[in-house]
Amino acid sequence: MVAEQEFDLVVVGSGTGGCGAALAGAMQGLKVAMLEKAERLGGGTACSLGGLWVPENHLLAEAGLADRMEAAREYSLFLSGGSALPENMDAYLHHARLALADFARAGVAFRLLRRLPDHYYPSAPGSSADGRMVEAVPIARRALGPWADRIEEGVYNLPGVSWGDAVAWGGLGNAADWPKEELERRKREGMLGCGGALVGQFLAQLLARGVSIRAGFRAERLLVENGRVCGIAGTQQGRVLALRARRGVVLATGGYEGNDALVKRFEGLPDWMSIFPPGVEGDGLVMGSEIGAATYKVPNNLAMLVGYAIPAPAPPREWQFFSASVRGLSYPHSILVNDRAGRFCDESQFQHVVAALTRFDLAAHRYPNLPCWMLFDAQYARRYSFAARPLGAPIPDWVTRADSLTALARAIGLAPDALAETVARFNAGAERGEDPEFGRGSSAFARSTAGDPKARHPNLGALAEPPFHAVRVKIGGISAAGLLTDEVARVRHVRGPAIPGLYACGNAAAPTESGAGYQAGVSLMRGLTFGWLAARHAAGADAETAA
Ligand SMILES: Cc1cc2nc3c(=O)[nH]c(=O)nc-3n(C[C@H](O)[C@H](O)[C@H](O)COP(=O)(O)OP(=O)(O)OC[C@H]3O[C@@H](n4cnc5c(N)ncnc54)[C@H](O)[C@@H]3O)c2cc1C
């Protein structure tokens, strides 16, 4: 039995792409439905750090900072490594700030995330030290009515703490000194921070505008009439439903990170783990491909995080990815080693780690730095939160532990002499506050992610105090491939033209505006920007009228 319901715009997915498209549609007066397959809203977005990269945004101007679009363009070109589509990159650069200002006018509370430099500051042309990063203001769950306790939660973020708070309080590594009363207050009041705040802020506005929000609705198939996408069919609580969409369908289903077959087909990397909730498994890519949509894959994808596996709190997964990219890898008293027990890169910049892990060695015909382990000593265990556990909590049993480096090397199958030599070399430099081999801790971005004011150096400290620990490193990627979209987020057909009525944004769309490179904040903001463009296009509104 198929129940029919009619909307102007049907948005599939409730992460940044879905929230952006749904709110922009509602702001245009469209009757909007936002569908979410999971029982909780927010997808990977709610589990993220919530940073948005927005050049020349209105908040930086209000704070008396300056930016130049031409500089942002130079930086974006550098990041792209030549694999972005120029018209889509221009669309992002031009419209990200317009979308941000428009959403802010609609009531979404944003603020600048101060003192977080671009990843490649100052080594890339056009990079910026401050002002391009924005985040949602923490919001109380009670503002979300029936959804208050139905927001997806990651394993990383403390209740109500935003990334900006962490930076202002001395850095993600400085949790021991964060203001305890304020943390307690935010927990008591049920505040959402980071990506949860982003989803919460949008959700509050969607509810205020009467958007129909359906959790537990799995979209399965696009409905097409006379070559135009006119709705979606799916299931909710065992019922087959068809939702008609007069103006269009926006696929904002995220990437395919949880779909082993698609990961193998498009990424092909060993030691890969999904960084997103299990429902992010390529449904948009499949539904679009089924009706002839073109796909696109950026080569040399750097949009990846580095971490390790931790036990999952609930099925269906046994283990889940924990990103140590900006919390863990860059802290003192730790290093990464490959199976020759050698260091191979500056661990304090996860982008460098990603490039080194994904490099293929022609002579050996293998990935020379996979497998890889993160090693740390007792000082690290004492001073920093491991895998977001409370400070001082014992390092869990699933981490390999030994009383000497020799025993640790044996336990993980490395040559003890080689490891001893590597650690001795690293320690000698660390004692002098330098890393002559790889320059660990020399970038402004690395220093901003470590931020332990009490440490002698924010990123360097010897591995000297037993017990020593080792954890196998995993790569958690953001899809390199997705549906091919144009500058207003319309999905292109394999034969070229846009498919009428079909849009895609967020990671369901290929990262054609950013290409190979990764800058924190682009991933979330591309969802909001192209979601905004998609809904406005579907409504027949000119994007420039929002300026
Ligand atoms: C630890 C961590 C920190 C991060 N920090 C940042 C950051 O600070 N800045 C940044 O820019 N990026 C960050 N990212 C990356 C960013 O979170 C993601 O790239 C982004 O959230 C993707 O948004 P999305 O809307 O495409 O997908 P998602 O947010 O994952 O949403 C997709 C939703 O669609 C639903 N869905 C899928 N299929 C269906 C279906 N068939 N029917 C109905 N619903 C469906 C899914 O269940 C999911 O809820 C971070 C990622 C991680 C893991």
PDBQT file of the ligand as one rigid body, heavy atoms in Angstrom, charges set to zero:
ROOT
HETATM    1  C1  LIG A 601      35.231  13.917  14.038  1.00  0.00    +0.000 C 
HETATM    2  C2  LIG A 601      34.837  14.708  12.833  1.00  0.00    +0.000 A 
HETATM    3  C3  LIG A 601      35.007  16.083  12.860  1.00  0.00    +0.000 A 
HETATM    4  C4  LIG A 601      34.664  16.828  11.734  1.00  0.00    +0.000 A 
HETATM    5  N1  LIG A 601      34.795  18.170  11.817  1.00  0.00    +0.000 NA
HETATM    6  C5  LIG A 601      34.485  18.916  10.747  1.00  0.00    +0.000 A 
HETATM    7  C6  LIG A 601      34.586  20.337  10.813  1.00  0.00    +0.000 A 
HETATM    8  O1  LIG A 601      34.874  20.927  11.852  1.00  0.00    +0.000 OA
HETATM    9  N2  LIG A 601      34.304  21.041   9.690  1.00  0.00    +0.000 N 
HETATM   10  C7  LIG A 601      33.936  20.428   8.520  1.00  0.00    +0.000 A 
HETATM   11  O2  LIG A 601      33.705  21.123   7.547  1.00  0.00    +0.000 OA
HETATM   12  N3  LIG A 601      33.790  19.092   8.446  1.00  0.00    +0.000 NA
HETATM   13  C8  LIG A 601      34.040  18.331   9.525  1.00  0.00    +0.000 A 
HETATM   14  N4  LIG A 601      33.882  16.981   9.447  1.00  0.00    +0.000 N 
HETATM   15  C9  LIG A 601      33.322  16.396   8.213  1.00  0.00    +0.000 C 
HETATM   16  C10 LIG A 601      31.812  16.652   8.176  1.00  0.00    +0.000 C 
HETATM   17  O3  LIG A 601      31.263  16.296   9.424  1.00  0.00    +0.000 OA
HETATM   18  C11 LIG A 601      31.061  15.866   7.084  1.00  0.00    +0.000 C 
HETATM   19  O4  LIG A 601      31.761  15.878   5.885  1.00  0.00    +0.000 OA
HETATM   20  C12 LIG A 601      29.649  16.433   6.902  1.00  0.00    +0.000 C 
HETATM   21  O5  LIG A 601      28.991  16.399   8.139  1.00  0.00    +0.000 OA
HETATM   22  C13 LIG A 601      28.834  15.694   5.854  1.00  0.00    +0.000 C 
HETATM   23  O6  LIG A 601      27.554  16.256   5.845  1.00  0.00    +0.000 OA
HETATM   24  P1  LIG A 601      26.387  15.595   4.968  1.00  0.00    +0.000 P 
HETATM   25  O7  LIG A 601      25.184  16.443   5.166  1.00  0.00    +0.000 OA
HETATM   26  O8  LIG A 601      26.848  15.352   3.596  1.00  0.00    +0.000 OA
HETATM   27  O9  LIG A 601      26.180  14.149   5.608  1.00  0.00    +0.000 OA
HETATM   28  P2  LIG A 601      25.698  13.717   7.064  1.00  0.00    +0.000 P 
HETATM   29  O10 LIG A 601      25.844  14.809   8.044  1.00  0.00    +0.000 OA
HETATM   30  O11 LIG A 601      26.348  12.432   7.404  1.00  0.00    +0.000 OA
HETATM   31  O12 LIG A 601      24.139  13.484   6.879  1.00  0.00    +0.000 OA
HETATM   32  C14 LIG A 601      23.637  12.530   5.988  1.00  0.00    +0.000 C 
HETATM   33  C15 LIG A 601      22.379  11.963   6.593  1.00  0.00    +0.000 C 
HETATM   34  O13 LIG A 601      21.611  11.299   5.577  1.00  0.00    +0.000 OA
HETATM   35  C16 LIG A 601      20.994  10.164   6.149  1.00  0.00    +0.000 C 
HETATM   36  N5  LIG A 601      20.641   9.222   5.094  1.00  0.00    +0.000 N 
HETATM   37  C17 LIG A 601      21.480   8.461   4.354  1.00  0.00    +0.000 A 
HETATM   38  N6  LIG A 601      20.789   7.714   3.476  1.00  0.00    +0.000 NA
HETATM   39  C18 LIG A 601      19.471   8.004   3.669  1.00  0.00    +0.000 A 
HETATM   40  C19 LIG A 601      18.260   7.531   3.086  1.00  0.00    +0.000 A 
HETATM   41  N7  LIG A 601      18.262   6.600   2.130  1.00  0.00    +0.000 N 
HETATM   42  N8  LIG A 601      17.092   8.055   3.522  1.00  0.00    +0.000 NA
HETATM   43  C20 LIG A 601      17.063   8.995   4.508  1.00  0.00    +0.000 A 
HETATM   44  N9  LIG A 601      18.189   9.461   5.108  1.00  0.00    +0.000 NA
HETATM   45  C21 LIG A 601      19.378   8.976   4.690  1.00  0.00    +0.000 A 
HETATM   46  C22 LIG A 601      22.058   9.627   7.080  1.00  0.00    +0.000 C 
HETATM   47  O14 LIG A 601      21.510   8.758   8.034  1.00  0.00    +0.000 OA
HETATM   48  C23 LIG A 601      22.631  10.913   7.668  1.00  0.00    +0.000 C 
HETATM   49  O15 LIG A 601      21.984  11.276   8.857  1.00  0.00    +0.000 OA
HETATM   50  C24 LIG A 601      34.176  16.194  10.561  1.00  0.00    +0.000 A 
HETATM   51  C25 LIG A 601      33.973  14.820  10.547  1.00  0.00    +0.000 A 
HETATM   52  C26 LIG A 601      34.292  14.078  11.679  1.00  0.00    +0.000 A 
HETATM   53  C27 LIG A 601      34.051  12.615  11.672  1.00  0.00    +0.000 C 
ENDROOT
TORSDOF 0
